[in-house]
Amino acid sequence: MSSFPDTIAGEVTGELVIKKSRFITHARHVESVDEADAFIAEIRTRFWDARHNCTALIVGQTADAQRSNDDGEPSGTAGIPMLEVLRHRNVTDLCVVVTRYFGGILLGAGGLVRAYSSAVSETLDTATLVHRRLLNTYEIHTFHNESGRIEYFLRDWLAHHEGAWGEPVYTHRVTFSVSIPPEHEAELGAQLAAFTSGAGILDFVGSAVVDMPA
C-alpha cells in the first residue's frame, strides 16, 4: 500500500485539569504553515488571558515542515512533547494549541511533559482520522447495454480493495472512472477482462494522493 502520513478532519477540542491547572487543547486540520499560524493567532486572541498557549504543528504531504513553541513554559516541557505525540501518530497537516490556565500548583518538568502530551493525545483520540493513499486513476469504456452489470462489478470490487469511485460520463458510450492503489492494477485488470470476456480494459489517466476515511 502506497501511503502517506494521516491527517484529521476538521477540528477537535479537549480539556484536562491537573492539580488545578486547566489544559485546553484545540487541534485543527490545516493545509499550510500560514494557515497554521493563523489558527495559532486565533487561539491566542481568544485565550489572551491564559498564561501559556503552547503549539506544535506538522505540515506537508510528507510531514516536511515541523515546529513547536513552549510559549514561556520551561524549555522542552510543552511544545516538543506535543510535537512528539504528532510524530508518534504519524500525522501531518495538523496544528495543535494547548492553552494553560495556571492553577497555582507547580507541576515540575516531568509533570508538564506528561500534562501537555496527555492533553494532545487524549484530544486526538476523539478526532476523525483520514488516511492518505497514492491512487492510480483508470477509465473503463463500455456500451450502454453493458454498463449496469459492469458498474455493479466495479463498485463491488472497489469496496473490497480500498478504491474510490468517480462520476460516470454518459455520451454515445459510458465511461467509468476508478481510483485504486497501484499494486492492485494487475488484479483488477485481470478480473475485469475475465468478467467482460476481454472487452473491459483499464485506461490509465494519472496518479494522485487521495484522502480516504479511516
Protein Blocks (a to p, Z undefined) as FASTA:
>chain_A
ZZdddddehjadddddeehiacdddddddfbfklmmmmmmmmmmmmmmbmbdcddddedj
klpaccddeehpaehilmmmmmmmmmmnopahiacddddddehiaebjmlmmmmmmmmmm
mmmmmpccddddddddddddddfklmmmmmmmmmmmmmmnopacddddddfbccdddddd
fklmmmmmmmmmmmnnomaccddfbdcdddddZZ
